Amino acid sequence: MIVRRLWPRRGRAARHFRTISMQQRIKTFKTLSRAASAAAFLSVQALICIGTVYWAVAETLGLSPMSALVLGGIFAVPTIFVLITAIRVAFDAETDPANQ
């Protein structure tokens, strides 16, 4: 009995979600410039945090210049992943029709 009452509600919610998810992203100069600004802000903050951790590890271990470059290469892979994620999040947030 309870299952029959809840079933139509779930169907309406699924249709509503499909309607929202099918909406076009708003891509104007204003939204894209806001997305670029947000991405730049998030990227700079991420680079500062990752650079601080890199510096702390390199100085704590007393690494030579060559070892510091190797550590920098190791840190580069997750840094690129974080930057791509920050750019994607900023674009999704600024061009979402629900946020306008």
C-alpha positions in Angstrom: 0.0 0.0 0.0 2.8 2.5 0.9 4.8 1.5 -2.2 1.8 2.4 -4.4 1.5 5.9 -2.9 5.2 6.7 -3.2 5.7 5.4 -6.7 4.0 8.3 -8.6 6.0 10.8 -6.5 9.3 9.3 -7.6 8.2 9.4 -11.2 7.4 13.1 -11.0 10.7 13.8 -9.3 12.6 11.9 -12.0 10.8 13.8 -14.8 11.6 17.1 -13.0 15.3 16.2 -12.6 15.5 15.3 -16.3 13.9 18.7 -17.2 16.5 20.5 -15.0 19.4 18.5 -16.3 18.5 19.1 -19.9 18.6 22.9 -19.6 21.3 24.6 -21.6 24.2 26.2 -19.8 24.3 30.0 -20.1 27.4 31.0 -22.0 27.6 34.7 -22.3 30.6 37.0 -22.0 29.5 37.9 -18.5 29.2 34.3 -17.3 32.4 33.1 -19.0 34.4 36.1 -17.6 33.0 35.3 -14.1 34.0 31.6 -14.6 37.5 32.7 -15.6 37.8 34.9 -12.6 36.6 32.2 -10.2 38.9 29.6 -11.8 41.9 32.0 -11.5 41.1 32.7 -7.9 40.7 29.0 -7.0 43.8 28.1 -9.0 46.0 30.7 -7.2 44.7 29.5 -3.8 45.5 25.9 -4.7 48.9 26.8 -6.0 49.7 28.7 -2.8 48.7 25.8 -0.6 50.5 23.1 -2.7 53.6 25.3 -3.0 53.7 25.8 0.7 53.5 22.0 1.3 56.2 21.5 -1.3 58.5 24.1 0.3 57.9 22.6 3.8 58.7 19.1 2.7 61.8 20.1 0.7 63.2 22.2 3.6 62.4 19.7 6.3 64.1 16.9 4.4 67.0 19.2 3.4 66.9 18.2 -0.2 69.6 19.0 -2.7 68.5 21.1 -5.8 68.2 17.9 -8.0 66.2 16.1 -5.4 64.0 19.2 -5.0 63.3 19.1 -8.8 62.3 15.4 -8.5 60.0 16.3 -5.7 58.5 19.1 -7.7 57.8 16.7 -10.5 56.1 14.4 -8.1 54.0 17.3 -6.9 53.2 18.4 -10.4 50.8 15.5 -11.2 48.3 16.1 -8.4 48.6 19.9 -8.9 47.5 19.5 -12.5 44.5 17.4 -11.3 43.6 20.0 -8.7 43.8 22.9 -11.2 41.6 21.0 -13.8 39.1 20.3 -11.1 39.0 23.9 -9.9 38.5 25.1 -13.5 35.7 22.6 -14.1 33.9 23.5 -10.8 34.1 27.2 -11.6 32.7 26.8 -15.1 29.9 24.5 -13.8 29.0 26.9 -11.0 29.0 30.1 -13.1 27.2 28.8 -16.2 24.5 26.8 -14.3 21.0 28.3 -15.1 19.9 27.8 -11.5 22.6 30.2 -10.3 21.6 33.1 -12.6 
